[in-house]
Amino acid sequence: QVQLVESGGGLVQAGGSLRLSCAASGNIPSIKYMAWYRQDPGKERELVARIMSGGSTNYADSVRGRFTISRDNAKNTVYLQMNSLKPEDTSVYYCRFSSIGYVNDFWGQGTQVTVSS
């Protein structure tokens, strides 16, 4: 019943910025964290950033200082502001909403981000 809808991906030149959005169609009870992952073909899905229910955040070393994760609880939406983009940031990005113990675990459909050199 719950669906996560992503938007904001696209093509950008190196050094540019994009903001990804991910909105849940309905309320997810007992939410633990919202997160962004990325995955290239043949590679493992990589955690990029997460924000916990209390507001604390974590980032992959590769994006720290350039990306910012934020949320709007009233809108059931998580954002990823991506600045100073690099070609190696090119990937398909997926959002994830999870409850404690992953009793509820939802993924977005993925959105393509392409950074040209």
VOROKOL-339543 format. One record per atom (N, C-alpha, C): residue number from 1; residue in one letter; x, y, z. Coordinates in nm, 2 decimals. Example, Ala and Ser with C-alpha at 12.3 -4.5 7.8 and 13.67 -1.06 7.14 Angstrom:
BEGIN
{1, 'A', {1.32, -0.57, 0.78}}
{1, 'A', {1.23, -0.45, 0.78}}
{1, 'A', {1.32, -0.33, 0.78}}
{2, 'S', {1.28, -0.22, 0.71}}
{2, 'S', {1.37, -0.11, 0.71}}
{2, 'S', {1.29, 0.00, 0.79}}
***
This chain:
BEGIN
{1, 'Q', {0.08, -0.12, 0.00}}
{1, 'Q', {0.00, 0.00, 0.00}}
{1, 'Q', {0.09, 0.13, 0.00}}
{2, 'V', {0.19, 0.13, 0.08}}
{2, 'V', {0.28, 0.24, 0.09}}
{2, 'V', {0.37, 0.24, -0.03}}
{3, 'Q', {0.39, 0.35, -0.10}}
{3, 'Q', {0.48, 0.37, -0.21}}
{3, 'Q', {0.57, 0.49, -0.18}}
{4, 'L', {0.70, 0.48, -0.23}}
{4, 'L', {0.79, 0.59, -0.22}}
{4, 'L', {0.81, 0.64, -0.36}}
{5, 'V', {0.79, 0.77, -0.39}}
{5, 'V', {0.80, 0.82, -0.52}}
{5, 'V', {0.92, 0.92, -0.52}}
{6, 'E', {1.02, 0.89, -0.61}}
{6, 'E', {1.14, 0.98, -0.62}}
{6, 'E', {1.13, 1.07, -0.73}}
{7, 'S', {1.20, 1.19, -0.72}}
{7, 'S', {1.21, 1.28, -0.82}}
{7, 'S', {1.33, 1.37, -0.81}}
{8, 'G', {1.37, 1.44, -0.91}}
{8, 'G', {1.48, 1.53, -0.90}}
{8, 'G', {1.61, 1.49, -0.97}}
{9, 'G', {1.62, 1.37, -1.02}}
{9, 'G', {1.73, 1.32, -1.09}}
{9, 'G', {1.75, 1.39, -1.22}}
{10, 'G', {1.86, 1.37, -1.29}}
{10, 'G', {1.89, 1.43, -1.42}}
{10, 'G', {2.03, 1.43, -1.45}}
{11, 'L', {2.06, 1.51, -1.55}}
{11, 'L', {2.20, 1.53, -1.60}}
{11, 'L', {2.25, 1.67, -1.56}}
{12, 'V', {2.37, 1.67, -1.51}}
{12, 'V', {2.43, 1.79, -1.46}}
{12, 'V', {2.58, 1.79, -1.48}}
{13, 'Q', {2.64, 1.90, -1.50}}
{13, 'Q', {2.78, 1.91, -1.52}}
{13, 'Q', {2.86, 1.90, -1.39}}
{14, 'A', {2.98, 1.85, -1.40}}
{14, 'A', {3.06, 1.84, -1.28}}
{14, 'A', {3.07, 1.98, -1.21}}
{15, 'G', {3.05, 1.98, -1.08}}
{15, 'G', {3.05, 2.10, -1.00}}
{15, 'G', {2.91, 2.15, -0.97}}
{16, 'G', {2.81, 2.10, -1.04}}
{16, 'G', {2.68, 2.14, -1.03}}
{16, 'G', {2.61, 2.08, -0.91}}
{17, 'S', {2.48, 2.11, -0.90}}
{17, 'S', {2.40, 2.06, -0.79}}
{17, 'S', {2.26, 2.00, -0.84}}
{18, 'L', {2.21, 1.91, -0.76}}
{18, 'L', {2.08, 1.86, -0.78}}
{18, 'L', {2.02, 1.83, -0.64}}
{19, 'R', {1.89, 1.83, -0.63}}
{19, 'R', {1.82, 1.79, -0.51}}
{19, 'R', {1.72, 1.68, -0.54}}
{20, 'L', {1.74, 1.57, -0.48}}
{20, 'L', {1.65, 1.46, -0.49}}
{20, 'L', {1.54, 1.46, -0.38}}
{21, 'S', {1.42, 1.42, -0.42}}
{21, 'S', {1.31, 1.42, -0.32}}
{21, 'S', {1.25, 1.28, -0.33}}
{22, 'C', {1.20, 1.23, -0.21}}
{22, 'C', {1.13, 1.10, -0.20}}
{22, 'C', {1.02, 1.12, -0.10}}
{23, 'A', {0.90, 1.10, -0.15}}
{23, 'A', {0.78, 1.12, -0.08}}
{23, 'A', {0.70, 0.99, -0.06}}
{24, 'A', {0.66, 0.96, 0.06}}
{24, 'A', {0.58, 0.84, 0.09}}
{24, 'A', {0.43, 0.87, 0.06}}
{25, 'S', {0.36, 0.77, 0.00}}
{25, 'S', {0.22, 0.79, -0.02}}
{25, 'S', {0.13, 0.79, 0.10}}
{26, 'G', {0.18, 0.73, 0.21}}
{26, 'G', {0.11, 0.73, 0.33}}
{26, 'G', {0.20, 0.72, 0.45}}
{27, 'N', {0.14, 0.73, 0.57}}
{27, 'N', {0.22, 0.72, 0.69}}
{27, 'N', {0.28, 0.59, 0.71}}
{28, 'I', {0.40, 0.58, 0.76}}
{28, 'I', {0.47, 0.46, 0.79}}
{28, 'I', {0.49, 0.46, 0.94}}
{29, 'P', {0.43, 0.38, 1.02}}
{29, 'P', {0.44, 0.38, 1.17}}
{29, 'P', {0.58, 0.33, 1.21}}
{30, 'S', {0.62, 0.38, 1.33}}
{30, 'S', {0.75, 0.34, 1.39}}
{30, 'S', {0.87, 0.36, 1.30}}
{31, 'I', {0.88, 0.47, 1.23}}
{31, 'I', {0.99, 0.49, 1.14}}
{31, 'I', {1.12, 0.50, 1.22}}
{32, 'K', {1.22, 0.44, 1.17}}
{32, 'K', {1.35, 0.44, 1.23}}
{32, 'K', {1.45, 0.53, 1.16}}
{33, 'Y', {1.45, 0.52, 1.03}}
{33, 'Y', {1.54, 0.61, 0.95}}
{33, 'Y', {1.49, 0.62, 0.81}}
{34, 'M', {1.53, 0.73, 0.75}}
{34, 'M', {1.52, 0.75, 0.61}}
{34, 'M', {1.66, 0.76, 0.55}}
{35, 'A', {1.68, 0.70, 0.43}}
{35, 'A', {1.81, 0.69, 0.38}}
{35, 'A', {1.81, 0.70, 0.23}}
{36, 'W', {1.93, 0.73, 0.17}}
{36, 'W', {1.96, 0.73, 0.03}}
{36, 'W', {2.07, 0.64, 0.00}}
{37, 'Y', {2.05, 0.55, -0.10}}
{37, 'Y', {2.15, 0.46, -0.15}}
{37, 'Y', {2.17, 0.49, -0.30}}
{38, 'R', {2.28, 0.43, -0.35}}
{38, 'R', {2.31, 0.43, -0.49}}
{38, 'R', {2.36, 0.30, -0.54}}
{39, 'Q', {2.34, 0.27, -0.66}}
{39, 'Q', {2.38, 0.14, -0.71}}
{39, 'Q', {2.41, 0.14, -0.86}}
{40, 'D', {2.53, 0.10, -0.90}}
{40, 'D', {2.57, 0.08, -1.04}}
{40, 'D', {2.56, -0.06, -1.08}}
{41, 'P', {2.54, -0.09, -1.21}}
{41, 'P', {2.53, -0.23, -1.25}}
{41, 'P', {2.64, -0.31, -1.21}}
{42, 'G', {2.61, -0.43, -1.16}}
{42, 'G', {2.72, -0.52, -1.11}}
{42, 'G', {2.78, -0.49, -0.98}}
{43, 'K', {2.73, -0.39, -0.91}}
{43, 'K', {2.79, -0.34, -0.79}}
{43, 'K', {2.68, -0.36, -0.68}}
{44, 'E', {2.74, -0.36, -0.55}}
{44, 'E', {2.65, -0.37, -0.44}}
{44, 'E', {2.59, -0.23, -0.41}}
{45, 'R', {2.46, -0.23, -0.36}}
{45, 'R', {2.40, -0.11, -0.33}}
{45, 'R', {2.47, -0.04, -0.21}}
{46, 'E', {2.50, 0.09, -0.23}}
{46, 'E', {2.59, 0.16, -0.13}}
{46, 'E', {2.50, 0.26, -0.06}}
{47, 'L', {2.52, 0.26, 0.07}}
{47, 'L', {2.45, 0.36, 0.16}}
{47, 'L', {2.53, 0.50, 0.14}}
{48, 'V', {2.45, 0.60, 0.10}}
{48, 'V', {2.51, 0.73, 0.08}}
{48, 'V', {2.48, 0.82, 0.20}}
{49, 'A', {2.36, 0.83, 0.25}}
{49, 'A', {2.33, 0.91, 0.36}}
{49, 'A', {2.21, 0.86, 0.43}}
{50, 'R', {2.20, 0.88, 0.56}}
{50, 'R', {2.08, 0.85, 0.64}}
{50, 'R', {2.05, 0.95, 0.74}}
{51, 'I', {1.92, 0.96, 0.78}}
{51, 'I', {1.88, 1.05, 0.88}}
{51, 'I', {1.79, 0.97, 0.97}}
{52, 'M', {1.82, 0.97, 1.10}}
{52, 'M', {1.75, 0.89, 1.20}}
{52, 'M', {1.63, 0.96, 1.25}}
{53, 'S', {1.54, 0.89, 1.32}}
{53, 'S', {1.42, 0.95, 1.37}}
{53, 'S', {1.44, 1.07, 1.46}}
{54, 'G', {1.55, 1.07, 1.53}}
{54, 'G', {1.59, 1.18, 1.62}}
{54, 'G', {1.65, 1.30, 1.55}}
{55, 'G', {1.68, 1.28, 1.42}}
{55, 'G', {1.74, 1.39, 1.34}}
{55, 'G', {1.89, 1.38, 1.32}}
{56, 'S', {1.96, 1.28, 1.38}}
{56, 'S', {2.10, 1.27, 1.35}}
{56, 'S', {2.12, 1.21, 1.21}}
{57, 'T', {2.24, 1.25, 1.15}}
{57, 'T', {2.27, 1.21, 1.02}}
{57, 'T', {2.40, 1.14, 1.01}}
{58, 'N', {2.42, 1.06, 0.90}}
{58, 'N', {2.54, 0.99, 0.87}}
{58, 'N', {2.56, 0.99, 0.72}}
{59, 'Y', {2.69, 1.00, 0.68}}
{59, 'Y', {2.72, 1.01, 0.54}}
{59, 'Y', {2.84, 0.92, 0.50}}
{60, 'A', {2.83, 0.87, 0.38}}
{60, 'A', {2.95, 0.80, 0.33}}
{60, 'A', {3.07, 0.90, 0.32}}
{61, 'D', {3.19, 0.84, 0.34}}
{61, 'D', {3.30, 0.93, 0.33}}
{61, 'D', {3.31, 1.00, 0.19}}
{62, 'S', {3.27, 0.93, 0.09}}
{62, 'S', {3.28, 0.99, -0.05}}
{62, 'S', {3.19, 1.11, -0.07}}
{63, 'V', {3.09, 1.13, 0.01}}
{63, 'V', {3.00, 1.24, -0.01}}
{63, 'V', {3.00, 1.34, 0.10}}
{64, 'R', {3.06, 1.31, 0.21}}
{64, 'R', {3.06, 1.40, 0.33}}
{64, 'R', {3.12, 1.54, 0.29}}
{65, 'G', {3.04, 1.64, 0.33}}
{65, 'G', {3.08, 1.78, 0.30}}
{65, 'G', {3.02, 1.83, 0.17}}
{66, 'R', {2.97, 1.74, 0.09}}
{66, 'R', {2.91, 1.78, -0.04}}
{66, 'R', {2.76, 1.75, -0.04}}
{67, 'F', {2.71, 1.65, 0.02}}
{67, 'F', {2.57, 1.61, 0.02}}
{67, 'F', {2.51, 1.64, 0.16}}
{68, 'T', {2.38, 1.67, 0.16}}
{68, 'T', {2.31, 1.70, 0.28}}
{68, 'T', {2.17, 1.63, 0.28}}
{69, 'I', {2.14, 1.54, 0.37}}
{69, 'I', {2.01, 1.48, 0.38}}
{69, 'I', {1.93, 1.55, 0.48}}
{70, 'S', {1.80, 1.57, 0.45}}
{70, 'S', {1.71, 1.64, 0.53}}
{70, 'S', {1.57, 1.57, 0.52}}
{71, 'R', {1.48, 1.61, 0.60}}
{71, 'R', {1.34, 1.55, 0.60}}
{71, 'R', {1.24, 1.66, 0.63}}
{72, 'D', {1.12, 1.63, 0.59}}
{72, 'D', {1.00, 1.70, 0.63}}
{72, 'D', {0.90, 1.60, 0.68}}
{73, 'N', {0.89, 1.58, 0.81}}
{73, 'N', {0.81, 1.47, 0.87}}
{73, 'N', {0.66, 1.49, 0.83}}
{74, 'A', {0.62, 1.62, 0.83}}
{74, 'A', {0.48, 1.64, 0.80}}
{74, 'A', {0.44, 1.60, 0.66}}
{75, 'K', {0.53, 1.60, 0.57}}
{75, 'K', {0.51, 1.56, 0.43}}
{75, 'K', {0.55, 1.42, 0.40}}
{76, 'N', {0.61, 1.35, 0.50}}
{76, 'N', {0.66, 1.22, 0.48}}
{76, 'N', {0.76, 1.22, 0.36}}
{77, 'T', {0.85, 1.32, 0.36}}
{77, 'T', {0.94, 1.34, 0.25}}
{77, 'T', {1.09, 1.35, 0.30}}
{78, 'V', {1.18, 1.29, 0.23}}
{78, 'V', {1.32, 1.30, 0.26}}
{78, 'V', {1.39, 1.36, 0.13}}
{79, 'Y', {1.49, 1.44, 0.16}}
{79, 'Y', {1.56, 1.51, 0.05}}
{79, 'Y', {1.71, 1.48, 0.05}}
{80, 'L', {1.77, 1.48, -0.06}}
{80, 'L', {1.92, 1.48, -0.07}}
{80, 'L', {1.96, 1.59, -0.15}}
{81, 'Q', {2.02, 1.69, -0.09}}
{81, 'Q', {2.09, 1.80, -0.16}}
{81, 'Q', {2.23, 1.76, -0.20}}
{82, 'M', {2.26, 1.76, -0.33}}
{82, 'M', {2.39, 1.72, -0.38}}
{82, 'M', {2.46, 1.84, -0.44}}
{83, 'N', {2.57, 1.88, -0.38}}
{83, 'N', {2.65, 1.99, -0.43}}
{83, 'N', {2.78, 1.94, -0.48}}
{84, 'S', {2.85, 2.02, -0.55}}
{84, 'S', {2.99, 1.99, -0.60}}
{84, 'S', {2.99, 1.85, -0.66}}
{85, 'L', {2.90, 1.82, -0.75}}
{85, 'L', {2.89, 1.69, -0.80}}
{85, 'L', {3.01, 1.65, -0.88}}
{86, 'K', {3.04, 1.52, -0.88}}
{86, 'K', {3.16, 1.47, -0.95}}
{86, 'K', {3.11, 1.36, -1.04}}
{87, 'P', {3.18, 1.33, -1.15}}
{87, 'P', {3.14, 1.22, -1.24}}
{87, 'P', {3.12, 1.08, -1.17}}
{88, 'E', {3.20, 1.06, -1.06}}
{88, 'E', {3.19, 0.93, -0.99}}
{88, 'E', {3.06, 0.93, -0.91}}
{89, 'D', {2.99, 1.04, -0.89}}
{89, 'D', {2.86, 1.03, -0.83}}
{89, 'D', {2.75, 0.98, -0.92}}
{90, 'T', {2.78, 0.96, -1.05}}
{90, 'T', {2.68, 0.91, -1.14}}
{90, 'T', {2.63, 0.77, -1.10}}
{91, 'S', {2.50, 0.75, -1.09}}
{91, 'S', {2.45, 0.63, -1.04}}
{91, 'S', {2.30, 0.64, -1.04}}
{92, 'V', {2.23, 0.53, -1.01}}
{92, 'V', {2.09, 0.53, -0.98}}
{92, 'V', {2.07, 0.54, -0.83}}
{93, 'Y', {2.00, 0.64, -0.78}}
{93, 'Y', {1.98, 0.67, -0.64}}
{93, 'Y', {1.84, 0.62, -0.60}}
{94, 'Y', {1.84, 0.55, -0.48}}
{94, 'Y', {1.72, 0.49, -0.42}}
{94, 'Y', {1.70, 0.55, -0.28}}
{95, 'C', {1.58, 0.58, -0.25}}
{95, 'C', {1.54, 0.62, -0.11}}
{95, 'C', {1.49, 0.50, -0.04}}
{96, 'R', {1.49, 0.50, 0.09}}
{96, 'R', {1.45, 0.39, 0.17}}
{96, 'R', {1.39, 0.45, 0.30}}
{97, 'F', {1.27, 0.40, 0.34}}
{97, 'F', {1.21, 0.43, 0.47}}
{97, 'F', {1.20, 0.30, 0.54}}
{98, 'S', {1.25, 0.29, 0.67}}
{98, 'S', {1.25, 0.17, 0.74}}
{98, 'S', {1.20, 0.19, 0.88}}
{99, 'S', {1.13, 0.09, 0.94}}
{99, 'S', {1.09, 0.10, 1.08}}
{99, 'S', {1.19, 0.01, 1.16}}
{100, 'I', {1.17, 0.02, 1.29}}
{100, 'I', {1.25, -0.06, 1.38}}
{100, 'I', {1.24, -0.21, 1.35}}
{101, 'G', {1.36, -0.27, 1.34}}
{101, 'G', {1.37, -0.41, 1.30}}
{101, 'G', {1.33, -0.44, 1.16}}
{102, 'Y', {1.31, -0.34, 1.08}}
{102, 'Y', {1.27, -0.35, 0.94}}
{102, 'Y', {1.14, -0.43, 0.92}}
{103, 'V', {1.05, -0.41, 1.02}}
{103, 'V', {0.92, -0.46, 1.01}}
{103, 'V', {0.85, -0.40, 0.89}}
{104, 'N', {0.87, -0.27, 0.87}}
{104, 'N', {0.83, -0.20, 0.75}}
{104, 'N', {0.96, -0.16, 0.68}}
{105, 'D', {0.97, -0.18, 0.55}}
{105, 'D', {1.09, -0.15, 0.48}}
{105, 'D', {1.05, -0.12, 0.33}}
{106, 'F', {1.06, 0.00, 0.29}}
{106, 'F', {1.01, 0.05, 0.16}}
{106, 'F', {1.12, 0.11, 0.08}}
{107, 'W', {1.12, 0.09, -0.05}}
{107, 'W', {1.22, 0.15, -0.14}}
{107, 'W', {1.15, 0.23, -0.25}}
{108, 'G', {1.22, 0.33, -0.29}}
{108, 'G', {1.18, 0.41, -0.40}}
{108, 'G', {1.21, 0.34, -0.53}}
{109, 'Q', {1.16, 0.39, -0.64}}
{109, 'Q', {1.18, 0.32, -0.77}}
{109, 'Q', {1.32, 0.35, -0.83}}
{110, 'G', {1.39, 0.44, -0.78}}
{110, 'G', {1.52, 0.48, -0.83}}
{110, 'G', {1.51, 0.59, -0.93}}
{111, 'T', {1.61, 0.68, -0.92}}
{111, 'T', {1.62, 0.79, -1.01}}
{111, 'T', {1.76, 0.81, -1.06}}
{112, 'Q', {1.78, 0.83, -1.19}}
{112, 'Q', {1.91, 0.84, -1.25}}
{112, 'Q', {1.97, 0.97, -1.23}}
{113, 'V', {2.10, 0.97, -1.18}}
{113, 'V', {2.18, 1.09, -1.17}}
{113, 'V', {2.30, 1.07, -1.25}}
{114, 'T', {2.32, 1.16, -1.35}}
{114, 'T', {2.44, 1.15, -1.44}}
{114, 'T', {2.52, 1.28, -1.43}}
{115, 'V', {2.65, 1.27, -1.40}}
{115, 'V', {2.73, 1.39, -1.39}}
{115, 'V', {2.84, 1.38, -1.50}}
{116, 'S', {2.84, 1.48, -1.59}}
{116, 'S', {2.93, 1.49, -1.70}}
{116, 'S', {3.06, 1.56, -1.65}}
{117, 'S', {3.17, 1.52, -1.71}}
{117, 'S', {3.30, 1.58, -1.68}}
{117, 'S', {3.33, 1.70, -1.76}}
***
